[in-house]
Amino acid sequence: MAIYYFTISLSAGLGYVLTERQKSRQITALYLAVSMMLLIFIASCRYAIGFDYFSYRNMYDMVNGWSFSDILHTYSGEPLFFLVCKIIGSTGCPYQVFLLIVNAFLLTAAMHFICRYSKIPWLSVYLYITLQFLAYNMNLIRQSIATAFFLLAWPYLKNRKILPYSMLIVIGGLFHNSLLFLFPLYFLLPLKQSKKSLLLLAALTAIIYLFFDPLFELLGPFLPTKYTNYQGGFFWQANGFCYALFPALYCLLIILFRSRIADSMLRSVCLNSAIYHFIISLFITKHFILERFAVYPFVFSLIGIPEIISSYRNQKRPGSKPVLTYHRVLFLFLFLGGAYFAFAAFCGFHHVYPYVGLWDKSMSAPN
């Protein structure tokens, strides 16, 4: 676990010292580049951690002996990941180099998103680690690639350009088609919520939650086979309600602080994404495989939380000193991230805690 604690402390401390007071674009870019390289190193030099570590290694080795037509025939619904495996594998690169290339793409997309859209980039890096996006990268590789395309689609969602948004969603969906189910977020995230709409959403959520299994049986014939095959298996088990506590707390904080987000479009996106993240997280108390859909709306925490905290900078109000100041609100969300990381590490999220590196493998190997 030491490498995680070191990385969190270094990224937060270095980011605060270098970028908090002096707003230099060059220094911020350098900080993000260093953070990116450190996270790529951690994600790429792991060994045997992440539930899917060996299954992805087996896939990589397997498709290397296939033809492109074999891949397109066997994985016609999600061919891009396997085509990438084939292309990289044909150069003779071992699995660890493949992980390095994939993680370089994932972290580049994340840092690009943070650099362009976060008001407090060092905090977004801290949240990227503590809110489990890094852990996600080290387990569900295909879906992490799809999530990276969702990040790249954000400016087109924000600026209401449906064609480039759709193209990126389709490309990401060809790595992992769970992203295709989230296409409607283009229409849902910008909606302004009213008390009536929230009550309707709550009622609809309650009905679907109570009757989820029979509704899934009705929808089963229209879903990809791999989703219906989850029924009765390991991934169809339920998680405890404790796994919905942090999504609920995050949603509550966004609701309480929503007025601090000045841009009305971003305010609606952050509020709706927090609500949908909580709703999807609630459904993992039915079947924990549904958790993979929650990551897509949750990515907006990386810019939503810094937007809220930044609004408290240099606030000048007459009269008594306000209760909520910049550093107090900053500490609140730092504590949220730290507590979530501690909970995830205790529960062993994604089987990436504690960390095991390639050097651990070499030290444990027989002479």
Solvent accessible surface area in square Angstrom, and as a share of the most:
residue,aa,sasa,rsa
1,M,59,0.26
2,A,79,0.61
3,I,37,0.19
4,Y,4,0.01
5,Y,120,0.45
6,F,119,0.49
7,T,1,0.01
8,I,23,0.12
9,S,75,0.48
10,L,67,0.33
11,S,6,0.04
12,A,19,0.14
13,G,35,0.34
14,L,63,0.32
15,G,0,0.00
16,Y,71,0.27
17,V,115,0.66
18,L,66,0.33
19,T,6,0.04
20,E,14,0.06
21,R,212,0.77
22,Q,136,0.61
23,K,127,0.54
24,S,33,0.21
25,R,210,0.77
26,Q,140,0.62
27,I,61,0.31
28,T,21,0.12
29,A,50,0.39
30,L,107,0.53
31,Y,3,0.01
32,L,7,0.03
33,A,43,0.33
34,V,70,0.40
35,S,6,0.04
36,M,39,0.17
37,M,118,0.53
38,L,39,0.19
39,L,1,0.01
40,I,10,0.05
41,F,94,0.39
42,I,0,0.00
43,A,0,0.00
44,S,5,0.03
45,C,28,0.17
46,R,2,0.01
47,Y,47,0.18
48,A,30,0.23
49,I,7,0.03
50,G,3,0.03
51,F,129,0.54
52,D,35,0.18
53,Y,4,0.02
54,F,82,0.34
55,S,47,0.30
56,Y,11,0.04
57,R,80,0.29
58,N,90,0.46
59,M,51,0.23
60,Y,7,0.03
61,D,88,0.45
62,M,78,0.35
63,V,0,0.00
64,N,64,0.33
65,G,72,0.69
66,W,65,0.23
67,S,51,0.33
68,F,99,0.41
69,S,75,0.48
70,D,66,0.34
71,I,0,0.00
72,L,89,0.44
73,H,156,0.70
74,T,74,0.43
75,Y,59,0.23
76,S,82,0.53
77,G,47,0.45
78,E,18,0.08
79,P,12,0.08
80,L,45,0.23
81,F,1,0.00
82,F,6,0.02
83,L,30,0.15
84,V,46,0.27
85,C,0,0.00
86,K,28,0.12
87,I,98,0.50
88,I,19,0.10
89,G,4,0.04
90,S,76,0.49
91,T,98,0.57
92,G,63,0.61
93,C,37,0.22
94,P,85,0.53
95,Y,16,0.06
96,Q,43,0.19
97,V,50,0.28
98,F,0,0.00
99,L,1,0.00
100,L,82,0.41
101,I,77,0.39
102,V,9,0.05
103,N,3,0.02
104,A,36,0.28
105,F,74,0.31
106,L,5,0.02
107,L,0,0.00
108,T,70,0.41
109,A,5,0.04
110,A,1,0.01
111,M,10,0.04
112,H,82,0.36
113,F,3,0.01
114,I,0,0.00
115,C,66,0.40
116,R,143,0.52
117,Y,41,0.16
118,S,13,0.08
119,K,107,0.45
120,I,2,0.01
121,P,20,0.12
122,W,7,0.03
123,L,0,0.00
124,S,0,0.00
125,V,0,0.00
126,Y,17,0.07
127,L,0,0.00
128,Y,10,0.04
129,I,4,0.02
130,T,1,0.00
131,L,7,0.04
132,Q,10,0.04
133,F,9,0.04
134,L,3,0.02
135,A,2,0.02
136,Y,12,0.05
137,N,10,0.05
138,M,1,0.00
139,N,7,0.04
140,L,19,0.09
141,I,3,0.01
142,R,30,0.11
143,Q,1,0.00
144,S,4,0.02
145,I,8,0.04
146,A,0,0.00
147,T,13,0.08
148,A,4,0.03
149,F,25,0.10
150,F,3,0.01
151,L,12,0.06
152,L,52,0.26
153,A,1,0.00
154,W,3,0.01
155,P,23,0.14
156,Y,73,0.28
157,L,1,0.01
158,K,74,0.31
159,N,88,0.45
160,R,101,0.37
161,K,110,0.46
162,I,77,0.39
163,L,125,0.62
164,P,39,0.25
165,Y,0,0.00
166,S,26,0.17
167,M,110,0.49
168,L,32,0.16
169,I,1,0.00
170,V,76,0.43
171,I,64,0.32
172,G,0,0.00
173,G,0,0.00
174,L,58,0.29
175,F,17,0.07
176,H,4,0.02
177,N,18,0.09
178,S,0,0.00
179,L,0,0.00
180,L,73,0.37
181,F,85,0.35
182,L,17,0.08
183,F,59,0.24
184,P,62,0.39
185,L,8,0.04
186,Y,11,0.04
187,F,104,0.43
188,L,70,0.35
189,L,0,0.00
190,P,27,0.17
191,L,94,0.47
192,K,162,0.69
193,Q,43,0.19
194,S,60,0.39
195,K,174,0.74
196,K,149,0.63
197,S,37,0.24
198,L,66,0.33
199,L,129,0.64
200,L,112,0.56
201,L,38,0.19
202,A,58,0.45
203,A,51,0.39
204,L,99,0.49
205,T,17,0.10
206,A,51,0.39
207,I,94,0.48
208,I,58,0.29
209,Y,41,0.15
210,L,124,0.62
211,F,111,0.46
212,F,26,0.11
213,D,60,0.31
214,P,74,0.47
215,L,65,0.32
216,F,21,0.09
217,E,109,0.49
218,L,128,0.63
219,L,100,0.50
220,G,11,0.10
221,P,111,0.70
222,F,169,0.70
223,L,44,0.22
224,P,47,0.30
225,T,96,0.56
226,K,57,0.24
227,Y,15,0.06
228,T,34,0.20
229,N,107,0.55
230,Y,43,0.16
231,Q,69,0.30
232,G,78,0.75
233,G,35,0.33
234,F,125,0.52
235,F,82,0.34
236,W,30,0.11
237,Q,94,0.42
238,A,63,0.48
239,N,39,0.20
240,G,38,0.37
241,F,128,0.53
242,C,55,0.33
243,Y,61,0.23
244,A,6,0.05
245,L,118,0.59
246,F,40,0.17
247,P,6,0.04
248,A,37,0.29
249,L,77,0.38
250,Y,7,0.03
251,C,11,0.07
252,L,91,0.45
253,L,15,0.07
254,I,0,0.00
255,I,58,0.29
256,L,116,0.58
257,F,17,0.07
258,R,103,0.37
259,S,91,0.59
260,R,51,0.19
261,I,0,0.00
262,A,89,0.69
263,D,64,0.33
264,S,52,0.34
265,M,38,0.17
266,L,17,0.08
267,R,74,0.27
268,S,11,0.07
269,V,0,0.00
270,C,1,0.01
271,L,19,0.09
272,N,0,0.00
273,S,1,0.00
274,A,0,0.00
275,I,15,0.08
276,Y,28,0.11
277,H,10,0.05
278,F,56,0.24
279,I,27,0.14
280,I,33,0.17
281,S,6,0.04
282,L,36,0.18
283,F,17,0.07
284,I,8,0.04
285,T,13,0.08
286,K,53,0.22
287,H,12,0.05
288,F,46,0.19
289,I,10,0.05
290,L,25,0.12
291,E,56,0.25
292,R,26,0.09
293,F,31,0.13
294,A,5,0.04
295,V,13,0.07
296,Y,0,0.00
297,P,1,0.01
298,F,15,0.06
299,V,2,0.01
300,F,2,0.01
301,S,0,0.00
302,L,1,0.00
303,I,2,0.01
304,G,0,0.00
305,I,0,0.00
306,P,0,0.00
307,E,18,0.08
308,I,0,0.00
309,I,0,0.00
310,S,19,0.12
311,S,38,0.24
312,Y,12,0.04
313,R,57,0.21
314,N,138,0.71
315,Q,47,0.21
316,K,185,0.78
317,R,139,0.51
318,P,134,0.84
319,G,77,0.74
320,S,101,0.65
321,K,154,0.65
322,P,37,0.23
323,V,117,0.67
324,L,79,0.39
325,T,26,0.15
326,Y,22,0.08
327,H,107,0.48
328,R,128,0.47
329,V,1,0.00
330,L,8,0.04
331,F,138,0.58
332,L,65,0.32
333,F,0,0.00
334,L,42,0.21
335,F,130,0.54
336,L,7,0.04
337,G,0,0.00
338,G,30,0.29
339,A,29,0.23
340,Y,28,0.11
341,F,10,0.04
342,A,61,0.47
343,F,40,0.17
344,A,0,0.00
345,A,23,0.18
346,F,179,0.75
347,C,47,0.28
348,G,22,0.21
349,F,28,0.11
350,H,17,0.08
351,H,86,0.39
352,V,0,0.00
353,Y,21,0.08
354,P,83,0.52
355,Y,21,0.08
356,V,48,0.28
357,G,0,0.00
358,L,56,0.28
359,W,98,0.34
360,D,48,0.25
361,K,94,0.40
362,S,75,0.48
363,M,145,0.65
364,S,91,0.58
365,A,53,0.41
366,P,128,0.80
367,N,205,1.05
